[in-house]
Amino acid sequence: MVEYEEMEIDGGGEHAFLLKTVLTLEPTETPEEAFGQLVEAIHGWIGVRGADCGGLGVAIIAPTDKHETLVAYLLALVKQEEPLRDFFKRIGSVSVMIGESQDGELSQFTIQVDGADER
């Protein structure tokens, strides 16, 4: 299941929108199904906001044995998904949090995008 929230950012003469997503792997879902929902949400958001998309945050809530698979999917998306290439280059990085529950400890890291636009 994927939930998301949009935040509006104003500052320094710039205006953009940030998409915060939470991918929760439900017991009835495969990692592939859940990740597919995340990809659809990102494409839909970009379709609505276009060049005003300024950032992406992804939280992944799943059993520990699924973390590696979901992170691999996310890395492949950022590095290889051709239709999203310009978007990822424009935002430069993706903030990621991952854990077994929203109430538990979450590991945090950032995926840097190769060839990102200089600001």
PDB file as gemmi writes it, atoms N, CA and C in Angstrom:
CRYST1    1.000    1.000    1.000  90.00  90.00  90.00 P 1                      
ATOM      1  N   MET A   1       0.851  -1.169   0.000  1.00  0.00           N  
ATOM      2  CA  MET A   1       0.000   0.000   0.000  1.00  0.00           C  
ATOM      3  C   MET A   1       0.902   1.239   0.000  1.00  0.00           C  
ATOM      4  N   VAL A   2       0.520   2.225  -0.759  1.00  0.00           N  
ATOM      5  CA  VAL A   2       1.288   3.464  -0.827  1.00  0.00           C  
ATOM      6  C   VAL A   2       0.399   4.632  -0.433  1.00  0.00           C  
ATOM      7  N   GLU A   3       0.888   5.410   0.502  1.00  0.00           N  
ATOM      8  CA  GLU A   3       0.230   6.655   0.890  1.00  0.00           C  
ATOM      9  C   GLU A   3       1.184   7.788   0.553  1.00  0.00           C  
ATOM     10  N   TYR A   4       0.639   8.949   0.269  1.00  0.00           N  
ATOM     11  CA  TYR A   4       1.520  10.067  -0.052  1.00  0.00           C  
ATOM     12  C   TYR A   4       0.903  11.384   0.374  1.00  0.00           C  
ATOM     13  N   GLU A   5       1.797  12.347   0.522  1.00  0.00           N  
ATOM     14  CA  GLU A   5       1.414  13.691   0.934  1.00  0.00           C  
ATOM     15  C   GLU A   5       2.301  14.665   0.172  1.00  0.00           C  
ATOM     16  N   GLU A   6       1.700  15.728  -0.302  1.00  0.00           N  
ATOM     17  CA  GLU A   6       2.449  16.748  -1.019  1.00  0.00           C  
ATOM     18  C   GLU A   6       2.700  17.931  -0.100  1.00  0.00           C  
ATOM     19  N   MET A   7       3.912  18.453  -0.175  1.00  0.00           N  
ATOM     20  CA  MET A   7       4.260  19.650   0.588  1.00  0.00           C  
ATOM     21  C   MET A   7       4.676  20.733  -0.401  1.00  0.00           C  
ATOM     22  N   GLU A   8       4.274  21.947  -0.115  1.00  0.00           N  
ATOM     23  CA  GLU A   8       4.641  23.077  -0.963  1.00  0.00           C  
ATOM     24  C   GLU A   8       5.818  23.795  -0.326  1.00  0.00           C  
ATOM     25  N   ILE A   9       6.825  24.119  -1.149  1.00  0.00           N  
ATOM     26  CA  ILE A   9       8.041  24.761  -0.659  1.00  0.00           C  
ATOM     27  C   ILE A   9       8.180  26.111  -1.341  1.00  0.00           C  
ATOM     28  N   ASP A  10       8.309  27.153  -0.546  1.00  0.00           N  
ATOM     29  CA  ASP A  10       8.576  28.498  -1.048  1.00  0.00           C  
ATOM     30  C   ASP A  10       9.804  29.016  -0.330  1.00  0.00           C  
ATOM     31  N   GLY A  11      10.728  29.575  -1.077  1.00  0.00           N  
ATOM     32  CA  GLY A  11      11.897  30.159  -0.433  1.00  0.00           C  
ATOM     33  C   GLY A  11      12.976  30.476  -1.438  1.00  0.00           C  
ATOM     34  N   GLY A  12      13.733  31.505  -1.142  1.00  0.00           N  
ATOM     35  CA  GLY A  12      14.828  31.881  -2.019  1.00  0.00           C  
ATOM     36  C   GLY A  12      14.387  32.211  -3.430  1.00  0.00           C  
ATOM     37  N   GLY A  13      13.167  32.691  -3.562  1.00  0.00           N  
ATOM     38  CA  GLY A  13      12.663  33.041  -4.880  1.00  0.00           C  
ATOM     39  C   GLY A  13      12.224  31.853  -5.712  1.00  0.00           C  
ATOM     40  N   GLU A  14      12.240  30.659  -5.103  1.00  0.00           N  
ATOM     41  CA  GLU A  14      11.828  29.463  -5.834  1.00  0.00           C  
ATOM     42  C   GLU A  14      10.569  28.885  -5.222  1.00  0.00           C  
ATOM     43  N   HIS A  15       9.818  28.183  -6.057  1.00  0.00           N  
ATOM     44  CA  HIS A  15       8.585  27.551  -5.629  1.00  0.00           C  
ATOM     45  C   HIS A  15       8.579  26.133  -6.182  1.00  0.00           C  
ATOM     46  N   ALA A  16       8.312  25.154  -5.311  1.00  0.00           N  
ATOM     47  CA  ALA A  16       8.302  23.764  -5.769  1.00  0.00           C  
ATOM     48  C   ALA A  16       7.411  22.939  -4.855  1.00  0.00           C  
ATOM     49  N   PHE A  17       7.190  21.709  -5.266  1.00  0.00           N  
ATOM     50  CA  PHE A  17       6.409  20.762  -4.486  1.00  0.00           C  
ATOM     51  C   PHE A  17       7.265  19.541  -4.173  1.00  0.00           C  
ATOM     52  N   LEU A  18       7.105  19.024  -2.975  1.00  0.00           N  
ATOM     53  CA  LEU A  18       7.816  17.834  -2.516  1.00  0.00           C  
ATOM     54  C   LEU A  18       6.793  16.739  -2.280  1.00  0.00           C  
ATOM     55  N   LEU A  19       7.076  15.541  -2.765  1.00  0.00           N  
ATOM     56  CA  LEU A  19       6.192  14.403  -2.550  1.00  0.00           C  
ATOM     57  C   LEU A  19       6.812  13.499  -1.487  1.00  0.00           C  
ATOM     58  N   LYS A  20       6.075  13.317  -0.389  1.00  0.00           N  
ATOM     59  CA  LYS A  20       6.480  12.388   0.670  1.00  0.00           C  
ATOM     60  C   LYS A  20       5.619  11.140   0.525  1.00  0.00           C  
ATOM     61  N   THR A  21       6.260   9.996   0.383  1.00  0.00           N  
ATOM     62  CA  THR A  21       5.529   8.748   0.189  1.00  0.00           C  
ATOM     63  C   THR A  21       5.844   7.763   1.304  1.00  0.00           C  
ATOM     64  N   VAL A  22       4.878   6.904   1.601  1.00  0.00           N  
ATOM     65  CA  VAL A  22       5.081   5.805   2.545  1.00  0.00           C  
ATOM     66  C   VAL A  22       4.615   4.530   1.851  1.00  0.00           C  
ATOM     67  N   LEU A  23       5.559   3.642   1.594  1.00  0.00           N  
ATOM     68  CA  LEU A  23       5.246   2.337   1.021  1.00  0.00           C  
ATOM     69  C   LEU A  23       5.201   1.358   2.186  1.00  0.00           C  
ATOM     70  N   THR A  24       4.032   0.817   2.457  1.00  0.00           N  
ATOM     71  CA  THR A  24       3.862  -0.179   3.520  1.00  0.00           C  
ATOM     72  C   THR A  24       3.555  -1.508   2.850  1.00  0.00           C  
ATOM     73  N   LEU A  25       4.440  -2.478   3.046  1.00  0.00           N  
ATOM     74  CA  LEU A  25       4.229  -3.792   2.458  1.00  0.00           C  
ATOM     75  C   LEU A  25       3.212  -4.550   3.308  1.00  0.00           C  
ATOM     76  N   GLU A  26       2.037  -4.732   2.740  1.00  0.00           N  
ATOM     77  CA  GLU A  26       0.968  -5.452   3.425  1.00  0.00           C  
ATOM     78  C   GLU A  26       1.220  -6.955   3.317  1.00  0.00           C  
ATOM     79  N   PRO A  27       0.712  -7.749   4.273  1.00  0.00           N  
ATOM     80  CA  PRO A  27       0.931  -9.202   4.229  1.00  0.00           C  
ATOM     81  C   PRO A  27       0.432  -9.866   2.947  1.00  0.00           C  
ATOM     82  N   THR A  28      -0.565  -9.281   2.300  1.00  0.00           N  
ATOM     83  CA  THR A  28      -1.128  -9.879   1.089  1.00  0.00           C  
ATOM     84  C   THR A  28      -0.431  -9.400  -0.189  1.00  0.00           C  
ATOM     85  N   GLU A  29       0.544  -8.497  -0.075  1.00  0.00           N  
ATOM     86  CA  GLU A  29       1.223  -7.928  -1.239  1.00  0.00           C  
ATOM     87  C   GLU A  29       2.616  -8.514  -1.410  1.00  0.00           C  
ATOM     88  N   THR A  30       3.054  -8.548  -2.657  1.00  0.00           N  
ATOM     89  CA  THR A  30       4.446  -8.856  -2.930  1.00  0.00           C  
ATOM     90  C   THR A  30       5.208  -7.529  -2.993  1.00  0.00           C  
ATOM     91  N   PRO A  31       6.526  -7.565  -2.818  1.00  0.00           N  
ATOM     92  CA  PRO A  31       7.297  -6.325  -2.978  1.00  0.00           C  
ATOM     93  C   PRO A  31       7.084  -5.694  -4.360  1.00  0.00           C  
ATOM     94  N   GLU A  32       6.960  -6.524  -5.381  1.00  0.00           N  
ATOM     95  CA  GLU A  32       6.756  -6.014  -6.737  1.00  0.00           C  
ATOM     96  C   GLU A  32       5.444  -5.237  -6.850  1.00  0.00           C  
ATOM     97  N   GLU A  33       4.374  -5.758  -6.269  1.00  0.00           N  
ATOM     98  CA  GLU A  33       3.073  -5.083  -6.322  1.00  0.00           C  
ATOM     99  C   GLU A  33       3.113  -3.749  -5.579  1.00  0.00           C  
ATOM    100  N   ALA A  34       3.677  -3.763  -4.391  1.00  0.00           N  
ATOM    101  CA  ALA A  34       3.744  -2.535  -3.592  1.00  0.00           C  
ATOM    102  C   ALA A  34       4.608  -1.492  -4.296  1.00  0.00           C  
ATOM    103  N   PHE A  35       5.738  -1.922  -4.840  1.00  0.00           N  
ATOM    104  CA  PHE A  35       6.614  -0.970  -5.508  1.00  0.00           C  
ATOM    105  C   PHE A  35       5.964  -0.426  -6.773  1.00  0.00           C  
ATOM    106  N   GLY A  36       5.204  -1.255  -7.465  1.00  0.00           N  
ATOM    107  CA  GLY A  36       4.469  -0.790  -8.643  1.00  0.00           C  
ATOM    108  C   GLY A  36       3.518   0.345  -8.292  1.00  0.00           C  
ATOM    109  N   GLN A  37       2.890   0.264  -7.121  1.00  0.00           N  
ATOM    110  CA  GLN A  37       2.001   1.346  -6.670  1.00  0.00           C  
ATOM    111  C   GLN A  37       2.791   2.634  -6.441  1.00  0.00           C  
ATOM    112  N   LEU A  38       3.995   2.506  -5.896  1.00  0.00           N  
ATOM    113  CA  LEU A  38       4.840   3.677  -5.673  1.00  0.00           C  
ATOM    114  C   LEU A  38       5.211   4.331  -7.001  1.00  0.00           C  
ATOM    115  N   VAL A  39       5.599   3.536  -7.961  1.00  0.00           N  
ATOM    116  CA  VAL A  39       5.972   4.061  -9.280  1.00  0.00           C  
ATOM    117  C   VAL A  39       4.773   4.764  -9.924  1.00  0.00           C  
ATOM    118  N   GLU A  40       3.595   4.178  -9.827  1.00  0.00           N  
ATOM    119  CA  GLU A  40       2.388   4.815 -10.373  1.00  0.00           C  
ATOM    120  C   GLU A  40       2.120   6.154  -9.693  1.00  0.00           C  
ATOM    121  N   ALA A  41       2.296   6.211  -8.378  1.00  0.00           N  
ATOM    122  CA  ALA A  41       2.069   7.466  -7.639  1.00  0.00           C  
ATOM    123  C   ALA A  41       3.053   8.543  -8.095  1.00  0.00           C  
ATOM    124  N   ILE A  42       4.310   8.176  -8.285  1.00  0.00           N  
ATOM    125  CA  ILE A  42       5.323   9.145  -8.729  1.00  0.00           C  
ATOM    126  C   ILE A  42       4.984   9.645 -10.129  1.00  0.00           C  
ATOM    127  N   HIS A  43       4.671   8.742 -11.041  1.00  0.00           N  
ATOM    128  CA  HIS A  43       4.305   9.153 -12.405  1.00  0.00           C  
ATOM    129  C   HIS A  43       3.079  10.069 -12.394  1.00  0.00           C  
ATOM    130  N   GLY A  44       2.074   9.722 -11.604  1.00  0.00           N  
ATOM    131  CA  GLY A  44       0.869  10.541 -11.522  1.00  0.00           C  
ATOM    132  C   GLY A  44       1.146  11.932 -10.994  1.00  0.00           C  
ATOM    133  N   TRP A  45       1.983  12.004  -9.962  1.00  0.00           N  
ATOM    134  CA  TRP A  45       2.330  13.296  -9.370  1.00  0.00           C  
ATOM    135  C   TRP A  45       3.085  14.161 -10.364  1.00  0.00           C  
ATOM    136  N   ILE A  46       4.046  13.584 -11.061  1.00  0.00           N  
ATOM    137  CA  ILE A  46       4.800  14.326 -12.066  1.00  0.00           C  
ATOM    138  C   ILE A  46       3.871  14.785 -13.185  1.00  0.00           C  
ATOM    139  N   GLY A  47       2.910  13.946 -13.544  1.00  0.00           N  
ATOM    140  CA  GLY A  47       1.943  14.317 -14.563  1.00  0.00           C  
ATOM    141  C   GLY A  47       1.129  15.544 -14.180  1.00  0.00           C  
ATOM    142  N   VAL A  48       0.848  15.695 -12.894  1.00  0.00           N  
ATOM    143  CA  VAL A  48       0.072  16.837 -12.400  1.00  0.00           C  
ATOM    144  C   VAL A  48       0.959  18.071 -12.206  1.00  0.00           C  
ATOM    145  N   ARG A  49       2.134  17.904 -11.599  1.00  0.00           N  
ATOM    146  CA  ARG A  49       2.977  19.040 -11.215  1.00  0.00           C  
ATOM    147  C   ARG A  49       4.049  19.411 -12.231  1.00  0.00           C  
ATOM    148  N   GLY A  50       4.443  18.477 -13.082  1.00  0.00           N  
ATOM    149  CA  GLY A  50       5.455  18.764 -14.102  1.00  0.00           C  
ATOM    150  C   GLY A  50       6.743  19.305 -13.513  1.00  0.00           C  
ATOM    151  N   ALA A  51       7.198  20.430 -14.065  1.00  0.00           N  
ATOM    152  CA  ALA A  51       8.479  21.013 -13.661  1.00  0.00           C  
ATOM    153  C   ALA A  51       8.460  21.568 -12.239  1.00  0.00           C  
ATOM    154  N   ASP A  52       7.293  21.668 -11.618  1.00  0.00           N  
ATOM    155  CA  ASP A  52       7.214  22.161 -10.237  1.00  0.00           C  
ATOM    156  C   ASP A  52       7.565  21.086  -9.215  1.00  0.00           C  
ATOM    157  N   CYS A  53       7.859  19.859  -9.658  1.00  0.00           N  
ATOM    158  CA  CYS A  53       8.259  18.783  -8.748  1.00  0.00           C  
ATOM    159  C   CYS A  53       9.674  19.076  -8.261  1.00  0.00           C  
ATOM    160  N   GLY A  54       9.813  19.282  -6.957  1.00  0.00           N  
ATOM    161  CA  GLY A  54      11.115  19.690  -6.439  1.00  0.00           C  
ATOM    162  C   GLY A  54      11.805  18.688  -5.555  1.00  0.00           C  
ATOM    163  N   GLY A  55      11.157  17.595  -5.188  1.00  0.00           N  
ATOM    164  CA  GLY A  55      11.822  16.629  -4.320  1.00  0.00           C  
ATOM    165  C   GLY A  55      10.950  15.429  -4.047  1.00  0.00           C  
ATOM    166  N   LEU A  56      11.606  14.362  -3.589  1.00  0.00           N  
ATOM    167  CA  LEU A  56      10.914  13.115  -3.309  1.00  0.00           C  
ATOM    168  C   LEU A  56      11.480  12.489  -2.050  1.00  0.00           C  
ATOM    169  N   GLY A  57      10.593  12.122  -1.141  1.00  0.00           N  
ATOM    170  CA  GLY A  57      10.958  11.372   0.050  1.00  0.00           C  
ATOM    171  C   GLY A  57      10.208  10.057   0.052  1.00  0.00           C  
ATOM    172  N   VAL A  58      10.903   8.966   0.344  1.00  0.00           N  
ATOM    173  CA  VAL A  58      10.288   7.644   0.334  1.00  0.00           C  
ATOM    174  C   VAL A  58      10.546   6.975   1.682  1.00  0.00           C  
ATOM    175  N   ALA A  59       9.483   6.586   2.364  1.00  0.00           N  
ATOM    176  CA  ALA A  59       9.597   5.771   3.569  1.00  0.00           C  
ATOM    177  C   ALA A  59       9.104   4.371   3.207  1.00  0.00           C  
ATOM    178  N   ILE A  60       9.866   3.362   3.601  1.00  0.00           N  
ATOM    179  CA  ILE A  60       9.515   1.976   3.309  1.00  0.00           C  
ATOM    180  C   ILE A  60       9.314   1.254   4.630  1.00  0.00           C  
ATOM    181  N   ILE A  61       8.115   0.709   4.815  1.00  0.00           N  
ATOM    182  CA  ILE A  61       7.784  -0.056   6.017  1.00  0.00           C  
ATOM    183  C   ILE A  61       7.525  -1.492   5.560  1.00  0.00           C  
ATOM    184  N   ALA A  62       8.413  -2.400   5.962  1.00  0.00           N  
ATOM    185  CA  ALA A  62       8.314  -3.786   5.504  1.00  0.00           C  
ATOM    186  C   ALA A  62       9.126  -4.682   6.426  1.00  0.00           C  
ATOM    187  N   PRO A  63       8.844  -5.981   6.402  1.00  0.00           N  
ATOM    188  CA  PRO A  63       9.665  -6.910   7.166  1.00  0.00           C  
ATOM    189  C   PRO A  63      11.135  -6.809   6.725  1.00  0.00           C  
ATOM    190  N   THR A  64      12.032  -6.992   7.657  1.00  0.00           N  
ATOM    191  CA  THR A  64      13.461  -6.851   7.388  1.00  0.00           C  
ATOM    192  C   THR A  64      13.920  -7.684   6.197  1.00  0.00           C  
ATOM    193  N   ASP A  65      13.364  -8.874   6.033  1.00  0.00           N  
ATOM    194  CA  ASP A  65      13.806  -9.731   4.925  1.00  0.00           C  
ATOM    195  C   ASP A  65      13.379  -9.210   3.548  1.00  0.00           C  
ATOM    196  N   LYS A  66      12.573  -8.175   3.505  1.00  0.00           N  
ATOM    197  CA  LYS A  66      12.144  -7.567   2.229  1.00  0.00           C  
ATOM    198  C   LYS A  66      12.859  -6.243   1.954  1.00  0.00           C  
ATOM    199  N   HIS A  67      13.602  -5.718   2.923  1.00  0.00           N  
ATOM    200  CA  HIS A  67      14.256  -4.414   2.772  1.00  0.00           C  
ATOM    201  C   HIS A  67      15.202  -4.385   1.575  1.00  0.00           C  
ATOM    202  N   GLU A  68      16.073  -5.382   1.477  1.00  0.00           N  
ATOM    203  CA  GLU A  68      17.065  -5.386   0.404  1.00  0.00           C  
ATOM    204  C   GLU A  68      16.397  -5.356  -0.973  1.00  0.00           C  
ATOM    205  N   THR A  69      15.346  -6.134  -1.151  1.00  0.00           N  
ATOM    206  CA  THR A  69      14.634  -6.164  -2.425  1.00  0.00           C  
ATOM    207  C   THR A  69      14.022  -4.808  -2.743  1.00  0.00           C  
ATOM    208  N   LEU A  70      13.360  -4.201  -1.773  1.00  0.00           N  
ATOM    209  CA  LEU A  70      12.698  -2.916  -2.015  1.00  0.00           C  
ATOM    210  C   LEU A  70      13.705  -1.798  -2.272  1.00  0.00           C  
ATOM    211  N   VAL A  71      14.821  -1.796  -1.564  1.00  0.00           N  
ATOM    212  CA  VAL A  71      15.856  -0.786  -1.820  1.00  0.00           C  
ATOM    213  C   VAL A  71      16.460  -0.995  -3.207  1.00  0.00           C  
ATOM    214  N   ALA A  72      16.666  -2.241  -3.600  1.00  0.00           N  
ATOM    215  CA  ALA A  72      17.184  -2.517  -4.943  1.00  0.00           C  
ATOM    216  C   ALA A  72      16.226  -1.995  -6.012  1.00  0.00           C  
ATOM    217  N   TYR A  73      14.928  -2.183  -5.810  1.00  0.00           N  
ATOM    218  CA  TYR A  73      13.940  -1.641  -6.748  1.00  0.00           C  
ATOM    219  C   TYR A  73      14.036  -0.123  -6.823  1.00  0.00           C  
ATOM    220  N   LEU A  74      14.175   0.507  -5.654  1.00  0.00           N  
ATOM    221  CA  LEU A  74      14.251   1.963  -5.619  1.00  0.00           C  
ATOM    222  C   LEU A  74      15.513   2.465  -6.319  1.00  0.00           C  
ATOM    223  N   LEU A  75      16.642   1.822  -6.075  1.00  0.00           N  
ATOM    224  CA  LEU A  75      17.885   2.209  -6.747  1.00  0.00           C  
ATOM    225  C   LEU A  75      17.755   2.056  -8.261  1.00  0.00           C  
ATOM    226  N   ALA A  76      17.171   0.950  -8.697  1.00  0.00           N  
ATOM    227  CA  ALA A  76      16.986   0.732 -10.131  1.00  0.00           C  
ATOM    228  C   ALA A  76      16.066   1.803 -10.726  1.00  0.00           C  
ATOM    229  N   LEU A  77      15.027   2.166 -10.005  1.00  0.00           N  
ATOM    230  CA  LEU A  77      14.110   3.200 -10.473  1.00  0.00           C  
ATOM    231  C   LEU A  77      14.847   4.518 -10.678  1.00  0.00           C  
ATOM    232  N   VAL A  78      15.623   4.913  -9.677  1.00  0.00           N  
ATOM    233  CA  VAL A  78      16.339   6.189  -9.730  1.00  0.00           C  
ATOM    234  C   VAL A  78      17.402   6.185 -10.828  1.00  0.00           C  
ATOM    235  N   LYS A  79      18.099   5.098 -10.984  1.00  0.00           N  
ATOM    236  CA  LYS A  79      19.239   5.057 -11.897  1.00  0.00           C  
ATOM    237  C   LYS A  79      18.886   4.624 -13.318  1.00  0.00           C  
ATOM    238  N   GLN A  80      17.765   3.882 -13.504  1.00  0.00           N  
ATOM    239  CA  GLN A  80      17.543   3.279 -14.806  1.00  0.00           C  
ATOM    240  C   GLN A  80      16.186   3.562 -15.443  1.00  0.00           C  
ATOM    241  N   GLU A  81      15.239   4.128 -14.727  1.00  0.00           N  
ATOM    242  CA  GLU A  81      13.893   4.332 -15.284  1.00  0.00           C  
ATOM    243  C   GLU A  81      13.917   5.525 -16.238  1.00  0.00           C  
ATOM    244  N   GLU A  82      14.033   5.248 -17.529  1.00  0.00           N  
ATOM    245  CA  GLU A  82      14.199   6.289 -18.531  1.00  0.00           C  
ATOM    246  C   GLU A  82      13.111   7.365 -18.505  1.00  0.00           C  
ATOM    247  N   PRO A  83      11.803   7.013 -18.398  1.00  0.00           N  
ATOM    248  CA  PRO A  83      10.785   8.068 -18.385  1.00  0.00           C  
ATOM    249  C   PRO A  83      10.900   9.033 -17.193  1.00  0.00           C  
ATOM    250  N   LEU A  84      11.589   8.624 -16.131  1.00  0.00           N  
ATOM    251  CA  LEU A  84      11.741   9.489 -14.948  1.00  0.00           C  
ATOM    252  C   LEU A  84      13.131  10.114 -14.858  1.00  0.00           C  
ATOM    253  N   ARG A  85      13.961   9.869 -15.850  1.00  0.00           N  
ATOM    254  CA  ARG A  85      15.357  10.322 -15.809  1.00  0.00           C  
ATOM    255  C   ARG A  85      15.475  11.825 -15.574  1.00  0.00           C  
ATOM    256  N   ASP A  86      14.747  12.631 -16.351  1.00  0.00           N  
ATOM    257  CA  ASP A  86      14.841  14.089 -16.204  1.00  0.00           C  
ATOM    258  C   ASP A  86      14.383  14.536 -14.821  1.00  0.00           C  
ATOM    259  N   PHE A  87      13.329  13.916 -14.308  1.00  0.00           N  
ATOM    260  CA  PHE A  87      12.835  14.255 -12.971  1.00  0.00           C  
ATOM    261  C   PHE A  87      13.918  13.998 -11.925  1.00  0.00           C  
ATOM    262  N   PHE A  88      14.514  12.819 -11.930  1.00  0.00           N  
ATOM    263  CA  PHE A  88      15.522  12.499 -10.928  1.00  0.00           C  
ATOM    264  C   PHE A  88      16.759  13.372 -11.067  1.00  0.00           C  
ATOM    265  N   LYS A  89      17.164  13.681 -12.286  1.00  0.00           N  
ATOM    266  CA  LYS A  89      18.311  14.569 -12.481  1.00  0.00           C  
ATOM    267  C   LYS A  89      18.005  15.961 -11.942  1.00  0.00           C  
ATOM    268  N   ARG A  90      16.783  16.419 -12.118  1.00  0.00           N  
ATOM    269  CA  ARG A  90      16.397  17.752 -11.656  1.00  0.00           C  
ATOM    270  C   ARG A  90      16.394  17.840 -10.135  1.00  0.00           C  
ATOM    271  N   ILE A  91      15.859  16.805  -9.451  1.00  0.00           N  
ATOM    272  CA  ILE A  91      15.776  16.894  -7.989  1.00  0.00           C  
ATOM    273  C   ILE A  91      17.108  16.545  -7.317  1.00  0.00           C  
ATOM    274  N   GLY A  92      17.963  15.778  -7.979  1.00  0.00           N  
ATOM    275  CA  GLY A  92      19.315  15.537  -7.486  1.00  0.00           C  
ATOM    276  C   GLY A  92      19.500  14.432  -6.466  1.00  0.00           C  
ATOM    277  N   SER A  93      18.489  14.178  -5.655  1.00  0.00           N  
ATOM    278  CA  SER A  93      18.607  13.133  -4.634  1.00  0.00           C  
ATOM    279  C   SER A  93      17.221  12.717  -4.162  1.00  0.00           C  
ATOM    280  N   VAL A  94      17.183  11.540  -3.540  1.00  0.00           N  
ATOM    281  CA  VAL A  94      15.940  11.030  -2.971  1.00  0.00           C  
ATOM    282  C   VAL A  94      16.225  10.672  -1.517  1.00  0.00           C  
ATOM    283  N   SER A  95      15.443  11.221  -0.602  1.00  0.00           N  
ATOM    284  CA  SER A  95      15.575  10.911   0.821  1.00  0.00           C  
ATOM    285  C   SER A  95      14.797   9.631   1.118  1.00  0.00           C  
ATOM    286  N   VAL A  96      15.450   8.692   1.818  1.00  0.00           N  
ATOM    287  CA  VAL A  96      14.836   7.392   2.073  1.00  0.00           C  
ATOM    288  C   VAL A  96      14.896   7.070   3.562  1.00  0.00           C  
ATOM    289  N   MET A  97      13.806   6.520   4.077  1.00  0.00           N  
ATOM    290  CA  MET A  97      13.749   5.966   5.432  1.00  0.00           C  
ATOM    291  C   MET A  97      13.209   4.550   5.296  1.00  0.00           C  
ATOM    292  N   ILE A  98      13.736   3.624   6.094  1.00  0.00           N  
ATOM    293  CA  ILE A  98      13.269   2.245   5.996  1.00  0.00           C  
ATOM    294  C   ILE A  98      13.282   1.600   7.382  1.00  0.00           C  
ATOM    295  N   GLY A  99      12.246   0.812   7.639  1.00  0.00           N  
ATOM    296  CA  GLY A  99      12.143   0.126   8.921  1.00  0.00           C  
ATOM    297  C   GLY A  99      11.032  -0.903   8.894  1.00  0.00           C  
ATOM    298  N   GLU A 100      10.848  -1.576  10.036  1.00  0.00           N  
ATOM    299  CA  GLU A 100       9.815  -2.608  10.121  1.00  0.00           C  
ATOM    300  C   GLU A 100       8.452  -2.049  10.500  1.00  0.00           C  
ATOM    301  N   SER A 101       8.437  -0.885  11.166  1.00  0.00           N  
ATOM    302  CA  SER A 101       7.165  -0.256  11.520  1.00  0.00           C  
ATOM    303  C   SER A 101       7.380   1.243  11.648  1.00  0.00           C  
ATOM    304  N   GLN A 102       6.293   1.992  11.485  1.00  0.00           N  
ATOM    305  CA  GLN A 102       6.399   3.447  11.611  1.00  0.00           C  
ATOM    306  C   GLN A 102       6.711   3.862  13.035  1.00  0.00           C  
ATOM    307  N   ASP A 103       6.374   3.013  13.983  1.00  0.00           N  
ATOM    308  CA  ASP A 103       6.632   3.324  15.389  1.00  0.00           C  
ATOM    309  C   ASP A 103       8.036   2.940  15.815  1.00  0.00           C  
ATOM    310  N   GLY A 104       8.698   2.096  15.025  1.00  0.00           N  
ATOM    311  CA  GLY A 104      10.025   1.614  15.370  1.00  0.00           C  
ATOM    312  C   GLY A 104      11.123   2.508  14.830  1.00  0.00           C  
ATOM    313  N   GLU A 105      12.328   2.028  14.965  1.00  0.00           N  
ATOM    314  CA  GLU A 105      13.487   2.767  14.485  1.00  0.00           C  
ATOM    315  C   GLU A 105      13.567   2.677  12.965  1.00  0.00           C  
ATOM    316  N   LEU A 106      13.802   3.821  12.334  1.00  0.00           N  
ATOM    317  CA  LEU A 106      13.922   3.876  10.882  1.00  0.00           C  
ATOM    318  C   LEU A 106      15.350   4.266  10.508  1.00  0.00           C  
ATOM    319  N   SER A 107      15.947   3.517   9.597  1.00  0.00           N  
ATOM    320  CA  SER A 107      17.250   3.893   9.054  1.00  0.00           C  
ATOM    321  C   SER A 107      17.007   4.945   7.980  1.00  0.00           C  
ATOM    322  N   GLN A 108      17.940   5.888   7.875  1.00  0.00           N  
ATOM    323  CA  GLN A 108      17.788   6.953   6.888  1.00  0.00           C  
ATOM    324  C   GLN A 108      19.019   7.025   6.012  1.00  0.00           C  
ATOM    325  N   PHE A 109      18.817   7.278   4.733  1.00  0.00           N  
ATOM    326  CA  PHE A 109      19.921   7.499   3.812  1.00  0.00           C  
ATOM    327  C   PHE A 109      19.409   8.295   2.625  1.00  0.00           C  
ATOM    328  N   THR A 110      20.329   8.758   1.808  1.00  0.00           N  
ATOM    329  CA  THR A 110      19.988   9.546   0.625  1.00  0.00           C  
ATOM    330  C   THR A 110      20.572   8.874  -0.601  1.00  0.00           C  
ATOM    331  N   ILE A 111      19.783   8.781  -1.644  1.00  0.00           N  
ATOM    332  CA  ILE A 111      20.261   8.291  -2.931  1.00  0.00           C  
ATOM    333  C   ILE A 111      20.616   9.513  -3.758  1.00  0.00           C  
ATOM    334  N   GLN A 112      21.882   9.636  -4.110  1.00  0.00           N  
ATOM    335  CA  GLN A 112      22.328  10.731  -4.973  1.00  0.00           C  
ATOM    336  C   GLN A 112      22.129  10.318  -6.435  1.00  0.00           C  
ATOM    337  N   VAL A 113      21.663  11.232  -7.250  1.00  0.00           N  
ATOM    338  CA  VAL A 113      21.379  10.946  -8.643  1.00  0.00           C  
ATOM    339  C   VAL A 113      22.590  11.325  -9.499  1.00  0.00           C  
ATOM    340  N   ASP A 114      23.095  10.362 -10.280  1.00  0.00           N  
ATOM    341  CA  ASP A 114      24.196  10.626 -11.196  1.00  0.00           C  
ATOM    342  C   ASP A 114      23.760  11.633 -12.242  1.00  0.00           C  
ATOM    343  N   GLY A 115      24.639  12.601 -12.524  1.00  0.00           N  
ATOM    344  CA  GLY A 115      24.343  13.587 -13.553  1.00  0.00           C  
ATOM    345  C   GLY A 115      23.277  14.587 -13.166  1.00  0.00           C  
ATOM    346  N   ALA A 116      23.077  14.781 -11.846  1.00  0.00           N  
ATOM    347  CA  ALA A 116      22.039  15.714 -11.374  1.00  0.00           C  
ATOM    348  C   ALA A 116      22.363  17.137 -11.818  1.00  0.00           C  
ATOM    349  N   ASP A 117      21.307  17.902 -12.069  1.00  0.00           N  
ATOM    350  CA  ASP A 117      21.459  19.313 -12.447  1.00  0.00           C  
ATOM    351  C   ASP A 117      22.102  20.080 -11.301  1.00  0.00           C  
ATOM    352  N   GLU A 118      23.038  20.955 -11.632  1.00  0.00           N  
ATOM    353  CA  GLU A 118      23.639  21.832 -10.633  1.00  0.00           C  
ATOM    354  C   GLU A 118      22.693  22.988 -10.355  1.00  0.00           C  
ATOM    355  N   ARG A 119      22.585  23.355  -9.099  1.00  0.00           N  
ATOM    356  CA  ARG A 119      21.697  24.473  -8.750  1.00  0.00           C  
ATOM    357  C   ARG A 119      22.521  25.652  -8.323  1.00  0.00           C  
TER     358      ARG A 119                                                      
END                                                                             
